[in-house]
Amino acid sequence: RRDWSRRPVFCFLCCCRRGSSVHPSSIQRTPRRTAPRHSLFHTQKTAEEMADLLAQLDALQDEKKYQEVYDLVNPAAEQDPDNLELQWRLARSLYDLSEETVDKKEKERLVKKAHEITTALVAKAPEFWAANKWHAIVLGSLGDYLSTADKVKNAFLIKDHAQKAVALMPEDATTHHLLGRLCFNIAGISWIERKIAATLFGEPPKVTYEDALGHFLNAHKFRENFLKNAVWIGHTHLKIGNKPDARSAYQLALDMPVLSADDRKTLDEARTALSKL
């Protein structure tokens, strides 16, 4: 299941037929309506052209050709900065490239650029599911470059945006996976992180590894061939103490297709974890 929703916007034009006996001066002109500053399909391309472009982008995404996605979406997004569908796909491509690179400075640059885009997206369209989803995902990656206090603060924002995205698009596997990761991380936060959270923001949400597992299993229900999710199901079963179920989850991951460098890293992670059981 693709993680995008297409809502075409149609434009209707009115005109007088030639040969009409009505004199132009007697026509009451309707004030021209101005399109909103942001829309799913803004004015740079026709709805049909935009639909074709989005289909190309999502086909490449399905094949995990992340650099090709970026090369195609970046110029289109620069031409049409108010197009929500292009902007969230640009943020996604930056995030995907950040997951692929081994260069730490390049990873930071890509994540921070994606964060700029998603911050603008949620400001423009707070009820748009993809804006909330990708803002939550990117905030999670941004944690590597933040202080402990800011990291804890971000955990609350990630939770809010992820839950909003799930409410708006309940069948999206990636957002369920994100909530699972969030619960997993909160369940295992250190004493000092919990104290900082309590001092600055109140107690962090009380969640368990069982809560995390529930989200990962929801993600699996909506996308069975989700490699990273299978590995995290294994990790969570280990935390709970279910070694046989952890072994099954890791084995499931090893049987899945590998299409990207990030997939290969995830597969190595599963293989290493399985070897320790």
Secondary structure, 3 states (H helix, E strand, C coil): CCCCCCCCCCCCCCCCCCCCCCCHHHCCCCCCCCCCCCECCCCCCCHHHHHHHHHHHHHHHHCCCHHHHHHHHHHHHHHCCCEHHHHHHHHHHHHHHHHHCCCHHHHHHHHHHHHHHHHHHHHHCCCCHHHHHHHHHHHHHHHHHCCHHHHHHHHHHHHHHHHHHHHHCCCCHHHHHHHHHHHHHHHCCCHHHHHHHHHHCCCCCCCCHHHHHHHHHHHHHHCCCCHHHHHHHHHHHHHHCCHHHHHHHHHHHHCCCCCCHHHHHHHHHHHHHHHCC
